[in-house]
Amino acid sequence: MTEQQLKDRDPQSLLDTVAYTPGTRVGAYGFDPRFDSFSVRGFDVTYTGIFRDNLRQPGAGSSLFKTEPYGLEGVSILRGPSSALYGATGAGGLYNLITKRPTEEPFHEVSCSMVPTSAIRAGSTSPAPSTMRTPSTIA
């Protein structure tokens, strides 16, 4: 899923992000809505199949807090055995969450929306000062 697709869909959660991908599911971890639980093709991949920028995101299910889609540039879902590419992972596949990258040209973005659960979601993206030697983004 590309950055443009994320902007078009304006997902409120990671569940909304992957809702149209067959064989995938993201939901609450147990009865606690603060954490994400991931499955691909019926296999739970919460512990072994979550990557951020092609690096394994360590931790158990209770330490993977909900991922805010606003900070993502894209989401890659690899279905099926993927140990040849990423090492020891689950049999179902994996999720690769790609974070937003800094840009060379300055731009500012602010968004605010109401979430169906009566909450307000706000986000902003702004480049770091041009005096820094490397470009960076605060999201």
Residue frames relative to the residue before (quaternion, step in Angstrom):
aa qw qx qy qz dx dy dz
M 1.0000 0.0000 0.0000 0.0000 0.00 0.00 0.00
T 0.3141 -0.7875 0.5086 0.1502 3.54 -0.71 1.10
E 0.6871 -0.4675 0.3580 0.4257 3.55 -1.33 0.16
Q 0.6411 0.5228 -0.3283 0.4559 3.59 1.02 -0.77
Q 0.6404 0.5087 -0.3265 0.4739 3.60 1.01 -0.74
L 0.6306 0.5175 -0.3356 0.4710 3.59 1.04 -0.70
K 0.6532 0.5005 -0.3185 0.4705 3.61 0.98 -0.77
D 0.6613 0.5172 -0.3101 0.4462 3.59 0.97 -0.85
R 0.7265 0.4287 -0.2397 0.4806 3.59 0.92 -0.88
D 0.1243 -0.8231 0.5337 0.1493 3.59 1.15 -0.67
P 0.0265 0.8431 -0.5361 0.0322 3.60 0.63 1.09
Q 0.3865 -0.7227 0.5308 0.2157 3.55 -1.08 0.77
S 0.7850 0.0907 -0.0394 0.6115 3.57 1.23 -0.45
L 0.6588 -0.4858 0.3793 0.4315 3.55 -1.28 0.14
L 0.5663 0.5858 -0.3753 0.4418 3.59 1.15 -0.55
D 0.6618 0.4859 -0.2993 0.4862 3.60 0.96 -0.82
T 0.6134 0.5772 -0.3429 0.4159 3.57 1.08 -0.69
V 0.7983 0.2778 -0.1328 0.5175 3.59 0.86 -0.93
A 0.3218 0.7979 -0.4698 0.1975 3.60 1.26 0.19
Y 0.7505 0.3912 -0.2185 0.4858 3.61 1.02 -0.69
T 0.5405 0.5919 -0.4146 0.4308 3.58 1.23 0.26
P 0.3795 -0.7528 0.4811 0.2404 3.62 -0.51 1.09
G 0.8190 0.2825 -0.2103 0.4530 3.55 -1.11 0.75
T 0.6718 0.4670 -0.3087 0.4851 3.60 1.21 0.17
R 0.0002 -0.7877 0.6161 -0.0032 3.55 -1.22 0.54
V 0.0372 -0.7443 0.6666 0.0176 3.52 -1.08 0.85
G 0.1245 0.7995 -0.5772 0.1097 3.55 -0.82 0.95
A 0.7049 -0.4128 0.3434 0.4635 3.51 -1.31 -0.23
Y 0.4502 -0.6640 0.5279 0.2788 3.55 -1.15 0.65
G 0.8111 -0.0812 0.0101 0.5791 3.58 -0.28 1.25
F 0.7476 -0.3392 0.2746 0.5007 3.55 -0.84 -0.96
D 0.5778 0.5939 -0.3661 0.4235 3.58 1.26 0.07
P 0.2737 -0.8108 0.4927 0.1580 3.63 -0.37 1.13
R 0.5418 0.6456 -0.4019 0.3580 3.63 1.22 -0.06
F 0.7494 0.3606 -0.1868 0.5230 3.60 1.20 -0.40
D 0.4017 -0.7070 0.5343 0.2311 3.56 -1.20 0.61
S 0.1174 -0.7438 0.6529 0.0818 3.54 -1.23 0.62
F 0.1704 -0.8201 0.5446 0.0424 3.59 -0.80 1.02
S 0.0626 0.7724 -0.6320 0.0040 3.57 -1.12 0.65
V 0.1111 -0.7601 0.6386 0.0454 3.54 -1.18 0.74
R 0.8500 -0.0170 -0.0352 0.5253 3.57 -0.84 1.06
G 0.7298 -0.4462 0.2307 0.4637 3.59 1.04 0.77
F 0.6328 0.5103 -0.3330 0.4779 3.59 1.25 -0.13
D 0.4125 -0.6873 0.5392 0.2583 3.56 -0.96 0.87
V 0.0501 -0.8156 0.5764 -0.0076 3.58 -0.66 1.11
T 0.2701 0.8018 -0.4951 0.1976 3.59 1.25 0.38
Y 0.7547 0.4131 -0.2133 0.4629 3.59 0.94 -0.86
T 0.8204 0.2553 -0.1113 0.4995 3.61 1.00 -0.70
G 0.7683 0.4227 -0.1990 0.4376 3.60 1.11 -0.38
I 0.5390 0.5915 -0.4290 0.4190 3.60 1.10 0.57
F 0.0069 -0.7953 0.6038 -0.0533 3.55 -0.66 1.17
R 0.1299 -0.7495 0.6418 0.0976 3.55 -1.19 0.60
D 0.8295 -0.0728 -0.0194 0.5533 3.55 -0.57 1.22
N 0.7009 -0.5063 0.2331 0.4450 3.58 0.92 1.06
L 0.6307 0.4752 -0.3552 0.5003 3.61 1.21 0.32
R 0.5415 -0.6333 0.4407 0.3339 3.56 -0.95 0.89
Q 0.2974 -0.7291 0.5896 0.1798 3.54 -0.95 0.92
P 0.2757 -0.8068 0.4955 0.1659 3.59 -0.23 1.22
G 0.5499 0.6275 -0.4586 0.3058 3.51 -1.26 0.39
A 0.4794 -0.6313 0.5267 0.3071 3.49 -1.31 0.34
G 0.7419 -0.4228 0.2829 0.4368 3.56 -1.28 0.12
S 0.6930 0.4787 -0.2933 0.4522 3.57 1.00 -0.70
S 0.6985 0.4226 -0.3009 0.4929 3.60 1.20 0.00
L 0.5686 0.5460 -0.4020 0.4658 3.59 1.25 0.21
F 0.1824 -0.8065 0.5545 0.0939 3.56 0.05 1.26
K 0.6769 -0.4913 0.3513 0.4207 3.54 -1.21 0.43
T 0.3324 -0.7326 0.5654 0.1819 3.53 -0.98 0.92
E 0.3136 -0.7430 0.5641 0.1771 3.56 -0.80 1.01
P 0.4187 -0.7424 0.4587 0.2514 3.64 -0.55 1.09
Y 0.5407 0.6350 -0.4095 0.3698 3.62 1.14 -0.45
G 0.7103 0.4536 -0.2576 0.4727 3.60 1.05 -0.68
L 0.6051 0.5668 -0.3533 0.4333 3.59 1.27 0.09
E 0.3421 -0.7071 0.5847 0.2028 3.50 -1.17 0.74
G 0.7863 -0.1463 0.1122 0.5898 3.56 1.16 -0.59
V 0.2372 -0.7350 0.6150 0.1588 3.53 -1.36 0.21
S 0.1195 -0.7707 0.6231 0.0589 3.57 -0.86 1.00
I 0.0863 -0.7760 0.6239 0.0336 3.55 -0.93 0.94
L 0.1097 -0.7848 0.6096 0.0222 3.52 -0.64 1.17
R 0.1580 -0.8065 0.5658 0.0672 3.58 -0.50 1.18
G 0.7303 0.3770 -0.3198 0.4714 3.52 -1.04 0.87
P 0.7092 -0.4373 0.3149 0.4546 3.57 -1.28 0.13
S 0.0295 -0.8284 0.5582 -0.0370 3.57 -0.77 1.02
S 0.3073 0.7897 -0.4901 0.2044 3.58 1.18 0.42
A 0.5780 0.5859 -0.3900 0.4131 3.61 1.12 -0.46
L 0.7345 0.4070 -0.2272 0.4931 3.59 1.10 -0.66
Y 0.8335 0.2301 -0.0598 0.4988 3.57 0.91 -0.94
G 0.5912 -0.5636 0.3885 0.4264 3.62 1.16 0.10
A 0.7868 -0.3079 0.2257 0.4850 3.56 -1.23 -0.41
T 0.1539 0.7644 -0.6078 0.1502 3.56 -0.50 1.25
G 0.6758 -0.4921 0.3601 0.4140 3.55 -1.29 0.11
A 0.6226 -0.5706 0.3968 0.3597 3.54 -1.25 0.45
G 0.6359 0.5691 -0.3310 0.4028 3.59 1.12 -0.56
G 0.6445 -0.4764 0.3482 0.4863 3.57 1.01 -0.77
L 0.3515 -0.7299 0.5382 0.2324 3.56 -1.18 -0.50
Y 0.3339 -0.6799 0.6149 0.2194 3.50 -1.42 0.33
N 0.0867 -0.7640 0.6373 0.0519 3.57 -0.96 0.89
L 0.1610 -0.7992 0.5768 0.0516 3.57 -0.42 1.27
I 0.1673 -0.8091 0.5607 0.0548 3.58 -0.55 1.19
T 0.2972 -0.7829 0.5234 0.1575 3.58 -0.53 1.18
K 0.6276 -0.5385 0.4049 0.3901 3.55 -1.25 0.45
R 0.3049 -0.7533 0.5628 0.1509 3.52 -1.04 0.86
P 0.5436 -0.5961 0.4627 0.3675 3.60 -1.15 0.47
T 0.2909 -0.7530 0.5667 0.1649 3.54 -1.16 0.59
E 0.5524 -0.6107 0.4570 0.3362 3.54 -1.22 0.49
E 0.7346 0.3626 -0.2224 0.5287 3.58 0.96 -0.85
P 0.4661 -0.6980 0.4632 0.2845 3.61 -0.90 0.86
F 0.1279 0.7571 -0.6368 0.0706 3.54 -1.09 0.74
H 0.2125 -0.7630 0.5991 0.1174 3.54 -1.20 0.55
E 0.0142 -0.7975 0.6022 -0.0326 3.55 -0.97 0.86
V 0.0072 -0.7767 0.6295 -0.0220 3.55 -0.94 0.92
S 0.0192 0.7979 -0.6021 0.0212 3.58 -0.93 0.86
C 0.0133 -0.7717 0.6358 -0.0092 3.52 -1.19 0.64
S 0.1116 0.7989 -0.5821 0.1019 3.59 -0.84 0.93
M 0.4483 -0.6515 0.5399 0.2881 3.52 -1.30 0.40
V 0.2834 -0.7370 0.5931 0.1571 3.54 -0.96 0.92
P 0.6052 -0.6025 0.3687 0.3673 3.63 -0.96 0.75
T 0.6615 0.4968 -0.3214 0.4606 3.62 1.13 -0.40
S 0.5774 -0.6298 0.3458 0.3879 3.59 1.20 0.63
A 0.5226 0.5887 -0.4413 0.4307 3.56 1.02 0.75
I 0.3562 -0.7035 0.5674 0.2371 3.55 -1.24 0.38
R 0.1605 -0.7746 0.6074 0.0728 3.54 -0.91 0.98
A 0.0113 0.7992 -0.5990 0.0479 3.55 -0.77 1.04
G 0.0597 0.7933 -0.6040 0.0469 3.55 -1.11 0.67
S 0.0246 -0.7848 0.6187 0.0272 3.54 -1.19 0.49
T 0.1470 -0.7567 0.6318 0.0811 3.50 -1.18 0.67
S 0.1058 0.7832 -0.6017 0.1151 3.53 -0.84 0.99
P 0.4533 -0.6858 0.4833 0.3011 3.59 -0.91 0.79
A 0.5478 -0.5888 0.4790 0.3518 3.54 -1.22 0.49
P 0.6836 -0.4812 0.3315 0.4373 3.63 -1.16 0.34
S 0.5428 -0.6542 0.4267 0.3088 3.56 -1.06 0.78
T 0.5421 0.6185 -0.4111 0.3931 3.60 1.21 -0.10
M 0.5528 0.5957 -0.4057 0.4183 3.59 1.23 -0.24
R 0.5131 -0.6672 0.4504 0.2977 3.56 -1.07 0.69
T 0.7697 0.2395 -0.1533 0.5716 3.60 1.08 -0.59
P 0.4841 -0.6599 0.4769 0.3204 3.58 -0.98 0.75
S 0.0247 0.7874 -0.6155 0.0249 3.57 -1.09 0.69
T 0.2443 -0.7581 0.5899 0.1324 3.53 -1.27 0.42
I 0.2075 -0.7381 0.6280 0.1331 3.54 -1.05 0.78
A 0.0448 0.8136 -0.5750 0.0731 3.59 -0.52 1.18
